[in-house]
């Protein structure tokens, strides 16, 4: 086999990149079964953290 044929015979696959989940709202995160996203975890955004305590989409507990 010639070198040009050998190189063409190799199958090169691109590496798969895992993407962090994106939740537009806490309701959508809750629908996916996700609660209490901590800062630094995949899916956490400041926009989801209303009280800015580093914990987004906490489950609601009535007082």
N, C-alpha and C positions, 0 to 999 in steps of 0.2 A: 504494500500500500504506500502510495506517495504521501509525503508530508502534508501537502495541501488537502488530500483526501482525508487524512487522519484528523487534522484540525477541524475540518468540516463535520466529521462524524461525532465529535464531542458535543454533548448537550450541556449547555451552561444555563443554569437556572438562576434567576435573581434571588437574592436573599429575601425572606419574608420579614417584614417589619411589623411588629405588634404595635397597634395604635391604642392610645389611651381612650377609654370611652368618653363620650361627650354627652352630657345631660343638659338640655336647654333650660330645664326647670327641675326643682326638687320633686314635683309630681311625676315627671318622667323617670327620674332616678328611682323613686319609690315603686313605680310600676314595673321597673326592672328588678325589684327586690333589693335595691341598694339604699341603705340608711347610714347616716353618720360618716360621711367622707371626711377623713382627716387631711389637714394641710400636708402636701407632699405626696399623697396617694393619687394614683391615676383616677381622673374624673373630677378631682377637687378643683373648684374655681372660687375666687373671692366673691363673685356675683351670687353664688349659692349660699354663702355664709352670711346670713343677715346680721348676726350679733358680733361678727368678726372675732370669734373665739378660737378659730382654727378648726372648727367642726361644722361641716356643711350638711344640710338636709337631715338634721336630727329629727327623730320621730316626735310628733306633737304629743305632749302630755298635759292635759288640762290641770289647772291649779286649784 
